[in-house]
């Protein structure tokens, strides 16, 4: 392969990496289709059972390795895959297909997994898309052991960039360690388990790049830009040297930013909290100087089943997070085990109401260990939020723990649908705080596909900006705390606009906390306010972004360009 090549994907883990390409699983796995005789059924079933045992052992080893390196609380990521190895819908159904259809194990496994994936892939929810990918990952592990293949090892000396169609979380645990310095995958999303692990391990990653096999060979020099979501191959020595210098400067920047404040150029303090997905992210939040947890997503506890764990199991996790963050506040968002967040207090069924009650009880009980707040997603009417608050009051009144019953736990709401934004002033009578989810607000305002991965840009659309201004104005008039926790706050260009609109509290992915603080320190709020006012009159999201870059370039241009943002 000769000549440079460049690719665009999804920025899944920030940072810059430079290393030699190491292709993993380059050739697509071919599934053998073979009819078997009655006399061969027992041996084929035995072969499948042995593959299940070996695959489970491999994942258990990865789980132990993950625990040794990063503590026990990342285990739920791999527990999902372990549980699937005992799932009747997958394992028992494959055995039945071998027995009833008289086909070999590989064919039977493929048929069953395709059937299980079909309804998940047909749903627009990213949650269900990721569950389909989980099934694919388990299938890959099982097929590998059915074929007697060994896991690929990173034998390359020196810094390595993994190039893969996809990487299962269990393989990621093993392979995202030195000498690996970067990850590029053809498939995947920024919310996938593998992307989460890349962020956990501090490995810059770009996913969803598309076909690469024809463009990259082993040992090609690869540059991974985890800020812009760009990959470059076979670049010039000068470009490689520039990338390496940028990589080193960013590492020094992160170290220096761990102890800095978030105060604008004109002396206004901004609260920068962290969005968390897993309990062990708390340590990273503390190390990066987050002022609290502005959004704690609890969905990870429901990845292995269609219903949440027990109250005691949830309490153990929540209590650990609250204790670790104390005295800083943790805001828990109620989960939807279906993943689409459409659960509303007014229309939940009796069984679902019991599940929600279980979570509320666990959060209230955890509040005795520190500062806790609870918020509900996807609120669209005042009546449903009042019903949600009433549910919390009932749960509180039935607690036996006096401290939990009397603890102060603010009850807030996500403002992420246009109906709630338009009536924000009415919600201020009942909510203790707002948290604005810009991704969903842009999605429901503009009706774009959630899977196009352009939520940050779409959030700059003037229609969305006008709603954002309406929300913060209503909150300010009512003296109600209002944070922004969507991608707009995490975008170093868009963040300036959020500050100009009046937002003084933000919550961003934990890895972005240092960068957000650096942006804030370079913003003059008077200028940002003027830019936000003019942005409301723009005709498109692109025009808004161009306006912000042009007007604030003197103060923020060097920082933006250093991170490869503009």
C-alpha positions in Angstrom: 0.0 0.0 0.0 1.4 3.4 -1.0 0.4 7.0 -0.4 -1.4 8.6 2.5 -5.0 7.9 3.3 -7.5 9.7 5.6 -10.8 8.6 7.2 -13.5 10.2 9.2 -15.4 8.4 12.0 -16.9 9.0 15.4 -14.6 10.4 18.1 -15.1 7.8 20.9 -12.2 8.6 23.2 -10.3 11.9 23.2 -6.6 12.3 22.7 -4.0 11.8 20.0 -2.2 8.5 19.2 0.6 7.6 16.8 1.7 4.0 16.2 2.1 1.1 13.9 -1.1 -0.5 12.6 -2.0 -3.9 13.9 -4.9 -5.4 12.0 -7.2 -7.6 14.1 -9.8 -9.9 12.4 -9.2 -8.4 9.0 -11.0 -11.1 7.1 -14.7 -11.5 7.7 -15.5 -14.8 9.4 -17.2 -17.3 7.1 -19.9 -19.4 8.6 -19.9 -23.1 7.5 -23.3 -24.5 6.7 -23.4 -28.2 7.0 -26.3 -30.7 7.4 -25.6 -33.5 9.9 -26.9 -37.0 10.4 -28.9 -38.1 13.5 -25.8 -40.0 14.7 -23.8 -36.8 14.7 -26.2 -34.7 16.8 -24.7 -35.7 20.1 -21.1 -34.9 19.1 -22.2 -31.5 17.6 -24.0 -30.6 20.8 -20.9 -31.6 22.7 -18.8 -29.4 20.5 -21.1 -26.4 21.1 -21.2 -27.0 24.8 -17.4 -27.1 24.9 -17.2 -23.8 23.0 -19.6 -22.2 25.5 -17.4 -23.3 28.4 -14.2 -22.0 26.8 -15.8 -18.8 25.8 -17.2 -18.2 29.3 -13.8 -18.9 30.7 -12.2 -16.4 28.4 -14.6 -13.7 29.4 -14.2 -14.5 33.1 -10.4 -14.1 32.7 -11.0 -10.8 31.0 -13.3 -9.7 33.8 -10.6 -10.6 36.4 -8.0 -8.7 34.4 -10.3 -5.7 34.2 -10.9 -5.9 38.0 -7.2 -6.1 38.7 -6.4 -3.1 36.6 -9.4 -0.8 37.3 -11.3 -2.2 40.3 -14.4 -4.4 40.6 -17.1 -1.9 39.6 -16.4 -2.2 35.9 -17.5 -5.9 36.1 -21.1 -5.2 34.9 -19.8 -4.6 31.4 -18.6 -8.2 31.1 -21.3 -9.7 33.3 -23.6 -9.0 30.5 -21.7 -11.4 28.2 -21.3 -14.0 30.9 -25.1 -14.0 31.5 -25.7 -14.3 27.8 -23.7 -17.5 27.9 -26.4 -19.0 30.0 -29.4 -17.4 28.2 -32.0 -19.8 27.1 -32.9 -17.6 24.1 -29.4 -17.9 22.8 -27.7 -21.0 24.2 -30.6 -23.4 24.5 -32.1 -22.2 21.3 -28.9 -22.9 19.4 -28.8 -26.4 20.9 -32.4 -26.9 19.8 -31.6 -25.8 16.3 -28.7 -28.3 16.1 -31.1 -31.0 17.3 -34.2 -30.2 15.4 -32.8 -28.7 12.1 -30.0 -31.2 11.9 -27.4 -28.5 11.2 -23.9 -27.9 12.5 -23.3 -25.6 15.5 -21.9 -22.7 13.5 -25.0 -22.5 11.3 -27.3 -23.0 14.2 -25.6 -20.2 16.2 -25.8 -17.9 13.3 -29.5 -18.5 12.7 -30.4 -17.9 16.3 -28.3 -14.7 16.7 -29.7 -13.3 13.5 -33.2 -13.9 14.8 -32.5 -12.3 18.1 -30.8 -9.3 16.6 -33.6 -8.5 14.0 -36.1 -6.8 16.3 -33.3 -4.9 18.1 -31.9 -3.6 14.9 -35.3 -2.5 13.7 -35.7 -0.2 16.8 -34.3 3.3 16.4 -33.1 3.4 20.0 -29.3 3.4 20.3 -29.8 1.3 23.4 -31.3 -1.6 21.4 -28.7 -1.1 18.6 -26.0 -1.7 21.2 -27.8 -4.8 22.6 -27.7 -6.2 19.1 -24.0 -5.6 19.0 -23.7 -7.4 22.4 -25.2 -10.5 20.7 -22.8 -10.2 17.8 -19.9 -10.0 20.3 -21.0 -13.2 22.1 -21.4 -14.9 18.7 -17.9 -14.0 17.7 -16.5 -15.5 20.9 -18.4 -18.7 20.4 -17.5 -19.0 16.8 -13.8 -18.5 17.6 -13.9 -21.4 20.0 -16.0 -23.6 17.7 -13.3 -23.1 15.1 -10.5 -23.7 17.6 -9.0 -20.2 16.9 -6.8 -18.4 19.4 -7.3 -14.9 20.4 -5.1 -12.4 18.5 -2.2 -11.2 20.5 -0.5 -7.8 20.1 3.1 -8.9 19.4 4.2 -5.7 17.8 7.0 -3.9 19.6 6.6 -0.2 20.2 3.4 1.9 20.1 0.5 0.0 18.3 -2.8 1.2 16.9 -5.4 -1.6 16.7 -7.4 -1.7 13.5 -10.5 -3.9 13.7 -13.9 -4.3 12.2 -15.1 -4.3 15.8 -13.6 -5.3 19.1 -15.6 -7.2 21.7 -15.3 -5.7 25.3 -13.5 -8.9 26.5 -10.9 -8.5 23.8 -10.7 -4.8 24.5 -9.8 -5.5 28.1 -6.9 -7.7 26.9 -5.7 -5.6 24.0 -6.2 -2.0 25.1 -3.0 -2.1 27.1 0.6 -1.3 26.3 1.9 -1.4 23.6 -1.6 -0.4 22.3 -1.9 3.4 22.2 -4.9 3.9 19.8 -8.0 2.1 18.5 -9.8 2.4 15.1 -12.9 0.3 14.3 -14.9 0.0 11.1 -18.1 -0.4 13.2 -19.3 0.8 16.6 -20.7 3.8 18.3 -19.4 6.3 20.9 -21.8 4.8 23.5 -20.6 1.2 23.0 -19.0 -0.9 25.8 -15.8 -1.0 23.8 -15.8 2.8 23.5 -16.4 3.1 27.2 -13.4 0.9 27.9 -11.2 2.9 25.6 -12.1 6.0 27.6 -11.5 4.1 30.8 -8.0 3.1 29.7 -7.2 6.5 28.3 -6.8 5.1 24.7 -7.7 7.6 22.0 -10.3 5.9 19.7 -12.2 6.6 16.5 -15.0 4.2 15.7 -17.6 3.7 12.9 -15.0 4.6 10.2 -16.3 2.1 7.6 -14.3 -0.3 5.5 -10.5 -0.1 6.1 -9.1 -3.5 5.1 -8.2 -2.4 1.5 -6.5 0.8 2.8 -4.3 -0.2 5.7 -1.6 -2.9 6.1 0.2 -4.1 9.3 3.0 -1.7 10.4 1.6 1.3 8.5 2.0 4.4 10.6 -1.4 5.5 11.8 -2.4 8.8 13.4 -5.6 8.7 15.6 -7.3 12.0 16.4 -9.8 11.3 19.1 -10.9 14.9 19.1 -12.0 15.3 15.5 -12.7 11.6 14.9 -10.1 11.4 12.1 -7.6 8.8 11.1 -4.6 9.3 8.9 -2.3 6.6 7.4 1.2 6.7 6.0 1.6 10.4 6.6 4.8 12.4 6.1 7.5 12.5 8.7 6.6 16.1 9.4 2.9 15.4 10.0 3.9 12.4 12.3 6.2 14.6 14.3 3.5 17.3 14.6 1.0 14.7 15.9 3.5 13.3 18.4 4.2 16.8 19.7 0.4 17.5 20.0 0.0 14.2 21.8 2.6 15.1 24.3 1.3 18.6 24.8 -2.2 17.2 25.5 -0.9 14.8 28.1 0.8 17.7 29.9 -2.3 19.8 29.5 -4.5 17.2 31.2 -2.0 16.9 34.1 -1.9 20.7 34.5 -5.7 21.1 34.3 -6.5 18.7 37.1 -6.2 21.5 39.7 -7.3 24.6 37.8 -10.5 26.6 38.4 -13.4 27.2 36.0 -13.7 31.0 36.1 -14.3 33.2 33.1 -11.9 36.0 32.0 -14.3 38.5 33.7 -14.4 36.6 37.0 -17.6 34.6 36.9 -17.3 31.1 38.4 -18.9 28.2 36.4 -19.7 24.9 37.9 -18.3 21.9 35.9 -19.6 18.5 37.0 -19.2 15.2 35.3 -21.6 12.8 33.5 -20.9 9.2 34.7 -21.9 5.8 33.3 -20.1 3.4 35.7 -19.3 3.5 39.4 -15.6 3.4 38.9 -15.7 6.6 36.8 -16.0 8.4 40.2 -12.2 8.2 40.7 -11.6 9.7 37.3 -14.1 12.5 38.1 -12.3 13.3 41.3 -8.9 13.2 39.7 -10.1 15.6 37.0 -11.5 18.0 39.5 -15.2 17.6 38.8 -17.4 19.6 41.2 -19.9 16.8 41.4 -21.8 14.3 39.3 -24.4 16.3 37.3 -25.8 13.2 35.5 -25.4 9.7 36.8 -26.8 7.3 34.2 -28.1 4.1 35.9 -28.9 2.1 32.8 -25.8 0.0 33.1 -27.5 -1.9 35.9 -30.2 -3.1 33.5 -28.0 -4.3 30.6 -28.2 -8.0 31.5 -32.0 -8.3 31.9 -35.3 -6.7 31.1 -35.8 -5.5 34.6 -33.6 -3.8 37.1 -31.8 -5.4 40.0 -33.1 -5.5 43.6 -33.3 -2.5 45.8 -30.4 -3.8 47.9 -28.2 -4.3 44.9 -28.9 -0.8 43.6 -28.4 0.6 47.1 -24.9 -0.9 47.3 -23.9 0.8 44.0 -25.5 4.1 44.7 -24.2 4.3 48.3 -20.6 3.6 47.0 -20.9 6.4 44.5 -22.3 8.9 47.0 -19.7 8.1 49.7 -16.8 8.4 47.2 -18.1 11.8 46.0 -19.0 13.2 49.4 -19.4 16.1 50.1 -20.0 16.8 46.4 -23.5 16.2 45.0 -24.5 13.2 42.9 -27.6 13.6 40.6 -29.1 10.2 39.8 -31.3 10.0 36.7 -34.0 7.3 36.8 -33.5 4.6 34.2 -35.7 3.1 31.6 -34.9 -0.6 31.2 -36.2 -0.5 27.7 -33.5 2.0 26.9 -35.7 4.6 25.1 -36.5 6.7 28.2 -40.2 6.9 27.3 -41.3 5.8 30.7 -43.6 8.4 32.3 -45.1 8.4 35.7 -48.6 8.8 34.4 -48.7 5.7 32.2 -46.5 3.1 33.8 -48.0 -0.3 34.4 -48.2 -1.8 37.9 -45.1 -4.0 37.5 -43.1 -1.1 36.0 -44.3 1.2 38.8 -42.9 -1.3 41.3 -39.5 -1.2 39.5 -39.4 2.6 39.6 -40.4 2.5 43.2 -37.5 0.2 43.9 -35.0 2.6 42.4 -36.5 5.6 44.2 -36.2 3.8 47.5 -32.5 2.9 46.8 -31.6 6.5 45.9 -33.4 7.9 49.0 -31.6 5.4 51.2 -28.3 6.3 49.7 -28.9 10.0 50.4 -27.8 9.4 54.1 -24.2 9.1 52.9 -23.9 12.5 51.2 -25.5 15.0 48.9 -28.0 13.3 46.5 -30.5 14.6 44.0 -33.0 12.6 41.8 -34.3 13.6 38.4 -36.7 12.2 35.9 -36.0 12.0 32.1 -38.3 12.7 29.2 -40.8 14.8 31.1 -43.3 16.5 28.8 -46.3 17.7 30.9 -46.7 19.3 34.3 -49.1 16.6 35.4 -46.7 13.7 34.8 -43.9 15.5 36.7 -46.3 16.1 39.6 -47.2 12.4 39.5 -43.5 11.6 39.6 -43.0 13.8 42.6 -46.0 12.2 44.3 -44.4 8.8 43.8 -41.2 10.0 45.5 -43.2 11.4 48.4 -45.0 8.0 48.9 -41.7 6.2 48.8 -40.2 8.5 51.3 -43.2 8.2 53.7 -42.8 4.4 53.8 -39.1 4.3 54.5 -38.2 2.8 57.9 -34.9 4.7 58.1 -35.6 8.0 59.8 -32.5 9.6 58.3 -33.5 8.6 54.8 -37.0 9.7 55.3 -36.0 13.2 56.4 -32.9 13.7 54.2 -33.1 16.6 51.8 -33.2 15.2 48.2 -34.0 17.7 45.5 -36.3 16.4 42.8 -35.6 17.7 39.3 -36.3 16.9 35.7 -34.5 16.6 32.4 -35.7 19.3 29.9 -35.2 17.4 26.7 -38.5 17.6 24.7 -39.9 20.8 23.2 -43.1 20.7 25.2 -41.2 21.0 28.5 -39.0 23.7 27.1 -41.9 25.8 25.9 -43.6 25.5 29.3 -40.5 25.8 31.4 -41.9 28.6 33.5 -44.7 26.4 34.6 -42.4 23.5 35.6 -40.4 25.9 37.8 -43.4 25.7 40.3 -42.8 22.0 40.9 -39.2 21.1 40.0 -36.3 21.8 42.3 -33.9 22.0 39.4 -33.6 21.6 35.6 -31.0 19.6 33.7 -31.1 20.3 30.0 -30.4 17.4 27.6 -29.4 19.1 24.4 -29.1 15.9 22.3 -32.7 14.8 22.7 -34.0 18.4 22.6 -32.3 18.9 19.2 -33.6 15.5 18.1 -37.2 16.1 19.0 -37.1 19.7 17.8 -35.6 19.0 14.4 -36.8 15.4 13.9 -33.4 14.2 12.7 -32.2 10.6 13.0 -30.7 9.9 16.4 -28.1 7.6 14.8 -26.5 10.3 12.6 -24.0 11.3 15.4 -24.3 15.0 14.7 -26.2 15.9 17.9 -23.6 18.6 18.9 -23.9 20.4 15.6 -27.7 20.1 15.5 -27.9 21.5 19.0 -26.6 24.8 17.5 -29.6 25.2 15.2 -31.3 28.5 16.0 -34.6 26.7 16.7 -32.9 24.8 19.5 -31.0 27.8 20.7 -34.2 29.7 21.2 -35.6 26.9 23.3 -32.4 26.8 25.3 -32.7 30.5 25.9 -36.3 30.1 27.0 -35.4 27.4 29.5 -32.5 29.3 31.2 -34.6 32.5 31.3 -37.5 30.7 33.1 -35.0 29.1 35.5 -33.3 32.3 36.2 -36.5 34.2 36.8 -37.5 31.5 39.3 -34.0 31.3 40.8 -34.0 27.6 40.0 -30.7 25.8 39.4 -30.3 24.8 35.8 -27.5 22.8 34.3 -26.7 21.7 30.8 -25.6 18.1 30.5 -25.9 17.3 26.8 -23.2 17.2 24.0 -23.5 21.0 23.5 -21.8 21.6 26.8 -19.0 19.2 25.9 -18.2 20.8 22.6 -15.5 23.4 23.2 -17.0 25.7 20.6 -20.6 25.3 21.5 -19.8 25.7 25.2 -19.0 29.3 24.6 -22.5 29.8 23.3 -24.1 28.0 26.2 -22.3 30.4 28.6 -23.4 33.4 26.5 -27.0 32.2 26.7 -26.7 32.3 30.5 -25.9 28.7 31.6 -23.6 28.7 34.7 -23.7 25.0 35.5 -22.6 22.3 33.0 -22.0 18.6 33.3 -19.8 16.9 30.7 -18.2 13.4 30.2 -15.5 13.0 32.8 -12.7 13.0 30.2 -13.8 16.4 29.0 -13.8 18.1 32.4 -10.3 19.5 32.1 -10.9 20.8 28.6 -14.2 22.5 29.6 -12.4 24.3 32.4 -9.7 25.6 30.0 -12.4 26.9 27.6 -14.3 28.6 30.4 -11.1 30.5 31.6 -10.7 31.9 28.1 -14.2 33.2 27.7 -15.3 36.8 28.3 -19.0 36.6 29.2 -19.8 40.0 27.9 -18.5 39.1 24.5 -20.1 35.6 24.7 -23.5 37.1 25.5 -23.3 39.4 22.4 -22.4 36.4 20.3 -25.3 34.3 21.7 -27.7 37.2 20.9 -26.5 37.4 17.3 -26.6 33.6 17.0 -30.3 33.5 17.7 -30.8 35.4 14.4 -28.7 33.0 12.3 -30.3 30.8 9.6 -28.5 27.5 10.3 -26.4 25.5 12.8 -23.4 25.9 10.4 -23.8 29.7 10.4 -24.0 29.7 14.2 -20.8 27.7 14.5 -19.0 30.0 12.0 -20.2 33.0 14.0 -18.9 31.7 17.3 -15.5 30.7 15.8 -15.1 34.0 14.0 -16.0 36.3 17.0 -14.2 34.3 19.7 -11.2 33.2 17.8 -8.8 35.8 19.4 -9.4 34.4 22.8 -10.1 30.7 22.1 -8.5 30.1 18.7 -5.2 28.7 20.0 -6.9 26.3 22.3 -9.4 25.1 19.7 -6.7 24.6 17.1 -4.4 22.8 19.6 -7.2 20.3 20.2 -7.9 20.0 16.4 -11.4 21.4 16.9 -11.4 24.1 14.3 
